[in-house]
Amino acid sequence: MTLGLPGHLARESLSRALATAGHAAAFACLAVLLAVGVIMAVFGGDPDAWTGSALVVLMGVLLGFVARFPTVTPTVVYLVVGTGIVFALTVLIMGPESRLETSNNALLALPRIALLLVGGAGSGSVIAITWGALGYGLGEAAAFLGATLAGAVWSPNLAAATAFGILVLVRAFDGLSRRSDSRQQTGLHRASQQTRELAIRHDYELRATARLHDTALSHLVAIAAAGSGPVDERLRVGIRQDLGLIVGRDWAIDHAVGPASADVAERLSAEADSRKLDTGSMRSAWLRRRQAQATSLDDTTPILTYAFTAAANAGLKVRVTGDSAVLGVLGARRAAALDAAVAQCLINVARHAGVDEAELALGYGAGEVTVAVMDSGSGFDEREVPPDRIGLRTSIRARIEQEQGTVRLWSTKGIGTTVVLTVPEGGE
């Protein structure tokens, strides 16, 4: 019985609701008793009825104070004073002129019910039943003493006993159902935690697979493109750094993001010169724009450093349309993921398309950054790609989808391939 509330709110809310219901029932009992006393005083001419009515009013005032400040001290005061009022009402009602045979009557049941209901306004089931038992016992004791003093016959009040039984049943059911809900919530919390752990583990597995695939493949392509003879020192240093990254603790952090450093710019220029690449290629155009826009671009604007370097290592010429400055609307992690995915697309072109040239188009619109990688190579049928090939599935598609992006691919054998990568702005 949690009303759909979280566990830490359900207990307090239900206890307050039950306490409010108890107060309302107690007020109703005292209101009925007060009405009877006024009627007897006005129409019956009984002067003792006015005294009883005053005592009922006093009990109602104390009840209102307990309802306003539902703490232990006001409740104890109410129980003590209420016990005295029940004793006094018993003496007045069961006096020598009373027509009531025993204390088991409706008039004496009303103040006792009010007493045990307020005593049952606890924060927990066990505490509430304890308060209720205390109120019921004090009411019966006060009625016994009052009946004895008035010379009347005392007997347990069935109405008060029934009210106490209902209180015990309600509070016991609330306690048992609350304990069951607590166990269920614990199970749900454990299942939710396991789901989050599996999602994190899956995310890291995808990152590890993509990082290992990208690093090994890019370096193998670079070594193959370098031809025979000694490996270039810059390539050797890059391989050593990437191997250190894979075996280190920071393997899952995307490092291929950030402003174009002097070392990166120098390397791209050297690669363009050594391979005699087209001066209108992506790398040369990007270098010229960085120099021309040095005063307008923020130093933290991300660039496709990893993709450009991978293309240069593979000997792939890249023509570009658009401006890499649109990547500035992306967070560091999202820009790095896009950079790595574009790099994998260019490596695939160098390995499988049978051409040495590709086109890269960058754009921004409707809150999304789009990068299209196009080639006029041999093309392929995505349905024929073996399931053990993870380049397109993991290094490109899964990586972009982890950043809430989409990957669309069009390829026709003998015509070429176009891969469109789209990611929303922002992100980490």
Secondary structure, DSSP 4 states (H G I P E B T S, - for coil): --TT--HHHHHHHHHHHHHHHHHHHHHHHHHHHHHHHHHHHHHS--HHHHHHHHHHHHHHHHHHHHHHS-SHHHHHHHHHHHHHHHHHHHHHHTSTT----BS-SHHHHHHHHHHHHHHT--SSHHHHHHHHHHHHHHHHHHHHHHHHHHT-B----HHHHHHHHHHHHHHHHHHHHHHHHHHHHHHHHHHHHHHHHHHHHHHHHHHHHHHHHHHHHHHHHHHHHH-SSSPPHHHHHHHHHHHHHHHSTTTTS--S-SS--HHHHHHHHHHHHHTT--TTSHHHHHHHHHHHTTTTS-TT----HHHHHHHHHTT-EEEEES-GGGGGGB-HHHHHHHHHHHHHHHHHIIIII--SEEEEEEEEETTEEEEEEEE-S----GGGS-TT--IIIIIIIIHHHTTT-EEEEEEETTTEEEEEEEEESB--
